[in-house]
Amino acid sequence: MVARGVFLELGFSEARFVDLMFESCLLQAVHGTIKSRVWKQVAAAVQLGMDQAMISRLMVGQMAGLSIERLAYRLSLLRQVVGCDRCSAPRGGRRSGGHGFQ
């Protein structure tokens, strides 16, 4: 678990911390599915409706251009259901599951 304090010291809000952790969870799920299906990047790009360059960035953990909504949509194309319980809700804030995804 990543310490919230590090993110807060860097100027991120609690809500942004939760979003980043959730995006990371979804990214790892897409990455893991591609690896488990032993797809080459070009095949993964075709299956996910993305270009190979984006798959390449995804496979090395770069999240630029990959919103929570886009990642969740890609997981739905893979027929994957993902639970992400690594983040607890900030006090009085939204929960990591508050994005409507499981």
N, C-alpha and C positions, 0 to 999 in steps of 0.2 A: 504494500500500500504506500502510495506516495504521500509524503507529509504535506498537509494543507499549509502548514507554516511557510514552506518554501515558496509555494505559489503566492501566498499573501505578501511575503517579503518582496516578491517580484512585481507586486502591484495588481495581481489578478484578484477579482472579487470571488466570493464563495460560489456564486452562480456560474461564473466562467470556469472555475476549477471543476465543478460537477460536469459542465458541458465537455470540457477537455477530456475528463476521465471516461465519459460515456462515448465520445467519438473514438477514443483509443480502444475501448472495448469492442465497438462495432468494426473498427479497422482490423483488429486482431481476428475477429470472426471471419471476415471476408478473406483475409490472408490465409488463415488456417484451412478454410474450405478449398481455396485454390490449390494449396499444397496437398491436401488430402486426396484431391481428385487428380493429382499429378498432371495438371494442365500446364502447358507452355504459356508464356505471356500472351501470345497471339490468340491462342484458343480461349483463354480467359477473357480477353478483350471482346471477342465475338460473343461469348456467352453473356457477358455483362453489358454489352452495348457501349463499351468504352474504347478509347484508342490504346494501343500497346504502351505508349509513353506513360499514360496515367496508371496502367497496371504496374509498370516498372517502378513508378514512384510509390504506389501503394505497397508493393512488396518490400520496399526498404523503409516503410514506416512514415513516409511523408504524407501529411494530411492536407496540404494546401490544395484547395479546389474540391475537397471531399467533405461536404457538410453532413451533419447527422441525418438529414433527410435523404441525401444521395446514398449514403452508406446503407441506410435501412432499406431503401428501394433495391439496391444491389443484392442485399441479403434475401429480399423477397424473391428476386429472380432466381436465386440459388435454392429457394424453398427452405431457408434456414430460419429457425426461431432462436433468438438469443436472449438469455437472461444476463443482466449486468447488475451485480449486487456489490461491486467493489466500492461504490460511493454511498455514503449515507447523506440524507438530505440536510442542507444547512438549516439552522434554526429559523423557523418561520418561512423558509423558502421552498422552492420546488424540489421534488425528489428526482433522483436519477432516472426513475421510471416514468417521470412526468412528461416525457416526450411522446408518450402514447405507444411506445414500442416495448416488447417483452424480450 
